[in-house]
Amino acid sequence: METKKLLKVGEFARLCHTTKETLLHYDRKGLLQPRYIAENGYRFYSAEQFFDFDMISLLKETGSSLDEIRENQDNCSTLEYINFIKKRVEMLYAEHRKIIHRMHMLTDLATIAEQALTVEFDRIFFEERDTESIRYYPVNSEKMLTREDSVECYSSCLMYDLDHGNTIYPPIGMIIPKEYAESREFKITHLFSKASGGNDMTVKEIKKGRYACLLHKGDMQSHKAALQRMVISIVDQKNTIDSDIYVYDQMNCVLMDKNGSYTAKYEMKII
């Protein structure tokens, strides 16, 4: 066979920006075999086989195994092969959505952490906020009194979201009902997360309006005292609490110190 127009393994490897070892591996797998093998064992490829290599690389990068690619190569002129490619496209779109979601999560977590590091603690400030839908979950109030036991509640909340096909967005927060806060009782009855679709009906709204806010860092006892001081100050200023108290976790997976101090943001609507 005329080999002048064919490429040796090294030449073809350079053309494809790969290695001889990769080409030999593809040959053994039956994926991309040389166009011609000389009597002395030298392997030769045609330049057009670059496109075969490129398709293998593309499918491999999208998550297809070499065995899947080889199995579908036999159907390369049928609708079955086209459907195989379409499935890879669907998987890429799904992965793209996951990546975008993770980007938003990390961006939100970074913003939360930055605020916790820059805002003055134990000083009441005010924010205007729009209506927000949240998904909420009842929890054991006694378990929420210690950071160690509360982990079980957080874990159950996350698993519930995943089991119901819900997208999880930070921060995960806690709810102290208005009546408990007004009576100076630190009783957490629910966990909540931002609602973003899903299959359950446990969704409610955080009302639009003016919110009194406070960031505090400390252990559980100091958080109880901080909320009591906040409520007293709000009432002394002739304001009326018009919502439950929403307690936002401030990315304590990063900010929690060795002494068990954690940071939380308290928000309550006032009129």
C-alpha positions, 0 to 999 in steps of 0.5 A: 500500500502507498504510505507516502500520504499516510502518517506515522503514529508520532506524526498523527499524534502531533496532528491530534495534539495527543500521545502515541500511548493514547492512540495505541490505547484507542487501537486496543479498544477498537476505537481508532485503528490505523489505516494500514499496518506494514509488515514491519509492524509500523502503524500508519494513519490517514489525515482524515482520521483526525476527525474520528479522533476529534469526535472520540475526544468530544464524546469522552469530554462530555462523559461518555466512556470509551466502551459506549463510544465504541458500541455506538460507532457501529451505528454511526449512520443510523438514527440510534447514533444521533439519539446517542449524541442528543442524550449527551447534549441533554446531559451537558445541559443538566450539568450546565444547570448544576454548575450555574447553581453551584456558582450562585451558591458559592457567590451567595456564601461568599457574600454572606461571609463578607457581611459577617466579617464587615458589619458591626456586631450587636448593632441594630440596623434597618433594611427594606426587603421584598417579598420572598418565598421560603420553604420551611420545616418543623424541627425539634426545638430542644435539639436546636438548643445546642449546635451539636444536636442541631446538626441532625435537624439541618441534615434532615432538612437538606435530605428532605429537600433532595428527596423532593427534588428541591434546589437548595440555596443558602442561607439556611435559616431558623424561625423563632415565632413572633409570640416566643420572641415577644415573651423573650423566649428563644424557641426555634420551631422551624428551619427554612431555605429559599423556595425554588420549585419542588414537589412539596407544599410547605411554602410561605412568604416573608413579607415585604417591608422594613426589617430590623436586623442585628448580627451577633457572634457567640455561643447559644446563651449569648445568642439568646441574650442578644435576641432579648436585647434586640426585642427590648430595644425595638419595643422601647423605640415604639415599634411593633414586631410584625413578623416571626424572627428569621435567623440567618446562618452566616456561613458558619461552616467557614466562620465558626471558631474553635470555641463554638462561637457562631454568627447569625443575622436576626431579622424581624419586620417592624411597623 
